[in-house]
């Protein structure tokens, strides 16, 4: 049985799959999770190659022989992914490897039984979908067994996870895995059931199943590979400095440099190569600490500001959205404090903090707050050069950012 996916579509996708497999072995093969998943993808790629006309012709392989080799390899695909699911139980790596050996031995036995039972079909050059004896039913049963075992693992682990997880993201993952396992189990039972029904003469589904298998198997394997490509894409983006941490780090640099200039004593350097595109969480944290420390040092230089200056900055000059008013006002107060310190103003400790008030409890929350502040920093600094802080018409603002 050969794939019905046109070569002009199949080979670019197979090439993409091969690139992903090589990339994952290169970058994500340092633990059992990565190794089991990489083995799964590599075997899935091998199975798809056995489905292609060009490979079959090159190896002088009959379609019936290729189909059964494909089925045998698919059993090992499921076996390797079972190793991946075993790690979800919290077993140690050594215990996981020990248990997985039994699954691999079972897969070898089932593979041998599958090929033995398929001998008659291979001799006649017929696909196993065509009813021709109970040996073909047995072959289908042996071929589906490891897939069914995998489905049971997925369902069982998902049910256990749903009893304990509380976070929405974890529940969605568990539900998705449960649905995947249920669909896989249903498919396995359906395949064997239809083969039995055809053998008994109750149905005639061979043509339908042949058409389905010749294309669906390919796109299923490609979909799994596509999902597994996400870490590779994230690593590539990280290498180019396009990941979220690196982007946030770059967005904060103008504000950080301004704070370093205004409060040089708050600046300190880490023993890290800052010229690399990829930035680490430590570098982002370093930037946050510098900015926060400088803002605290500038707080005594902050003064209340004439109301019309605040209204003008938020309104006609910049059209600041209402949800960003607090961040924009804090940026303007911060800019005014920087200019006051540079002009030699005397610090005056205040009871109400016009800058530096934060409710953040995590690094992510800190970064979110400072990104809002950094967005309006250039406009605020430019505007602050035209503002005076004396006058009766003032407005007290305590930012909630």
N, C-alpha and C positions, 0 to 999 in steps of 0.2 A: 504494500500500500504506500503510495507516494502522496506528498502534499499537493493540494490543488491551489495553493497560494502562488500567484505568478512570480517567476524568478526576479522580475524587476522590482517587486516589493519584498520578496523573501530575503534575497541576498544582502541588500542594505541593512535590513533588520537583524539578520544573523551576524553581519559584521559588527553592528552596534553591540549585540549581545556579547560577542567575543571580546570587544574592547572593554566592556564592563567587567567581564570575568577576569581579564588580565589585570585591570586596574584594582579590583577588589583583592586579588591575591597579592598585589604589590603594596597596597595601603591598609587593608583591613584583614590581615591574616595572623594577628598577634594574640588571639585568644580563641577559645573553643567556639564561641558564638560565630565569630568570623569564619573559622575553618569549616564548620558544618554548613553554613550558608553558602560559602564559596564552592564547596564540593557539590552542593545541591545545584547551583547555577551551572557549574561546569558540566555535570552529567545531563542537565536539561539541554544545554547547548549541543552536546554529543547526540542526544536523542533527536534533536531537530535536524542535525546534519544527516542522520540516517534516513530521514524522511524525504530528503531532496533528490530529485531525479538525477542531477549532475553527480552527486556522490554515489548513488546506486550504480550509475553507468560506469563511473570511474573504477569502482570496486567490483564491477561485473556481478552485481548482486541482484537477485530476483526480488520483485516487490514483496512477495510473501515472506522471503527471508528477512528483508529489511524491516517489515512490520513487526516480526517477532523479536528481532533484536531491539527495535524501538521499545516494545513492551517490556523486555527484560531490563533495559536501562532505566525505564520509568520506575520500575520497582526499586531500584537503587536510589533514584532521585528522592522517592518518598522516605527511604531508609535514612538517608543523610539528614533530611529535614526532621525526622524523628529525634535525631541527636540534638538538633537545635531546640526542640520542644522539651527535651529532658532537662535542659539547663533551667527552664522556668520553674522547676520543682525545688530549686535551691540546693541541688546536690553539688558536692564538691567536683572539681574537674576530673579527679582520679576515679571517683565513683561513677560519674557520667560516662567516661570512656569505657569502664568495665562493663556497665550495663549495655552500652551501645554495641559492644562486640557481639552480644547475643542477637541483637536485631540484625546485624550484618550477616551473621551465620545463618539466621533464619531466611534472610533475603537470598542468600546463595542457594539454599535448599529449594526455595520457592521458584527461583529462576531456573534451576535445573529441571524441576517438575514441569514448569511452564513450557520449556523448550521440548521436553520429551513428549508431552501431550500434544504439542503443536506439530509433531513430525509428519503426521498424515496430511495436514493442510499444506505444509511446505512441499511435500512430495507432489501434491496436485497443483501447486502454484496458486492456491486459493487463500484469500484473507480469512482470518478467524471469524469475522462477522458472518460469513456464509455458513448456514447450518449444514453440518456434514457428519455428525456423530457426537457422542457424549464426551469423546476425548477433547473436542473443541470447547465444550462447556467447562470441562475440568481446567483447560488451559486458561480460559477467561477467569475462572475462580482463583487459580494460583496467581495470575497476573494482577488481579485487583486486591489481593490480600494485604500487601504492605500499604497500599493507598488507603484501604479501610482502617488499618491500624493507625495510620497517621491521622485520619479523620477523628477516630475515637480519642486520640491524644489531644487534638485541638479542642474538641468539645469538652472533654473532661477538665482540661486546664482552664478553659474559659469560664466554666461554671464555678470552679473554685475561686477564680479571680473575682468574679462578680459578687461573691459572698463577702469579700474583704475590702475591695477597693472603695475609695470614697471620692476621689477626684474625678471630674467629668471626663477628662482626657483619657484616663486609665479605663474608665467604664466603656468609653467608645471603642477603645482598642480591644477590650475583652469581648464586647458584643460583635465587633467585626470578625474577630477570630472564631467566635462561636458560629456565626453565619457561614464562614468559610468552611469550617469543619462539617457543619450540617449539609452544606451543598455537596461537598466531596463525598460524604457518606452516601447521600442520596444517589449521586452519580454512579458510585461503585455498585450499589444494590441494583440500580436500574440496568446497568450493563449486563450483569450476570442474569438478572431476571428476564430481560429481553432475549438473551441467548437461549435460556431454558425454554421460554415460550416459543421461540422460532423452532427449536429442536422438537418440541412436542407438536408442532404444526398449528399452534393457536394463532401465531402472528407471522408476519414476514417483514422484518425491520432491517434486513441486511443493507439494502440500498441507502436507507435513511442514515443508518449509523456510519456507513462508509463515508458519505458526504460530510457528515458532521465531524468525524474524526480527522478527515484530511485537511480541514482548515482550523477547526476550533482548538486542537491541540497546540498548533503553532502559536496562535494568538494568546493562548493561556500562558505558555512559557515566556513569550515576549513580555506580557503584562507583568509577570513576576519579576523578570529581569529589569523592567523599567522601574518598578518600585525599589528594587535593590540598588538602582543607580543613584538614588537620592544622596546617600553619603558621599559618593564620588563627586557628584555635582557640588555639594557643599564644600568638599575639600578643594575642588578646583576654584570655586568662588573665593574661598579663604586665601588660597595662594595668590589670587589677583587682588586681594583686599576688598572683596565685594560682599563678604559675610556681614551679618548684623553687628557683631562686636567691632569689626574694623570700620564699618560705616559710622557707627555712633562715635567711635574714637575720633575720626576725622572731623565730624560735625562739631565736636567740642573744642577742637584745637584753636580756632580764633579767640574764643572766650578764654581759654587757658593761657594763651600767649599774652592777652591783655592783662590777665590777673598776675602773671609773672612779672610783667613790666611795672604794674602798679604796686605789687607787694613782693619784691624780689626774695625776701627772706622765707617765703612760703614755697619757693621752688626747690625741688630736689630731683635727682636723676636716679633711675634704676640701671643696674648693670645688664641692660637688654638692648639688642640692636633695634633702635627705633626706626631704622630706614627700611625695614622689611614691610612688604605690603600687608601681610597677615599680622593682626594685632591680637594679643591675648587678653583674657579677662583681667589678669594682673595689671597690664598696661592701662586698660580702661579704668580700673579701680584707682590706679595711681593718678590719672587725670582728674577723676572725681574728687579725690582727697585734696589735691592741690587747689582746685577751684573752690571747694567748700571752705578750706582753711583761709584762703585769700578773702572770700566774702565775709567771713567772721571778723577778720582783721580790719575790713573796711567799714564794718557796721557803725563804729563811732563817728564816722565822717558823713553819715547819711543825715540829710535834713528833710523836713517836711517841705513840700513843693506847692507852688501856686496852683490852684485848681484848674485855671484855664490852660496851663501848660500840660497837665495830665489829660484833660479833655481833648486838647488839640493833638497831642501825640496819639491818643487812641482813635481819634476820629478822622478828620480830613487828611492828616499827614500820612497815616499808614493804614487806615481802615482795619483796625485790629478786631478779629471776631470776638464776640462776647465771652466765649469760653476761654480765650487766651488773654483776657484783660489782666488777670493777676500776674501772669508771667511777664507781660509787656511792662506793667507798672514797676515790677521788681527790677527788670532790666534797666529802666530809666533811673530809678533810685540808685542802682549800683553804678551806673555810668556817672551820675552826679557825684557819688562818693569818691569815685576814682579821680575825677577832676578836682574835687575839693582837697583831697590828700596831695595831689600833685601841686596845687596852688599854695600849700603850706598851711591849710586850715587846722585849727586845734581840734583834736578828737573830743567828742562829748558823748559819753555813754548814755544810752536811752533805755527807758523802761519798755517801750514798744519797738519791736524789731521791724524796720521797714524792709530790710533785706536779710536773707539767710534763714528765714522761718521755713522749716521743712517738716513734713510728716512722714518722710520716707523711712522705712525700716529695713529695706533690702537694697542691694546694689542696683537691681533692675529699676526699682522705684526712684532711686537717686538719679540714675541716668535719665529716666523719663522726665523728671523735674528739670534737670539741667539742660536737656535738649530744648525744652520749651523756652527756657531763659536764653539759651544761645541763639535761638531763632530770631529773637528781637534785639539781641545785643548790638549789632552794627547800626541799626536805625536809632536805638536808644542813645548810643554813644555820640552819634552825629547830632541828634537833637539836643543833648545835654549841653552842648557848647553854647546854646542860645538861651539857656534857662538861668534865672536868678532864683535864689531860695528865700529871699526876704519878701515881706509883704503880708498884709492882713488876710488876704483871700487864700487860705491854704486848706488842703484836704488831707486828713490823716488816713493812711492806707496801711493795712497790715496784710501783705499778700498771703494767700492760702496755698500757694504753690509749694 
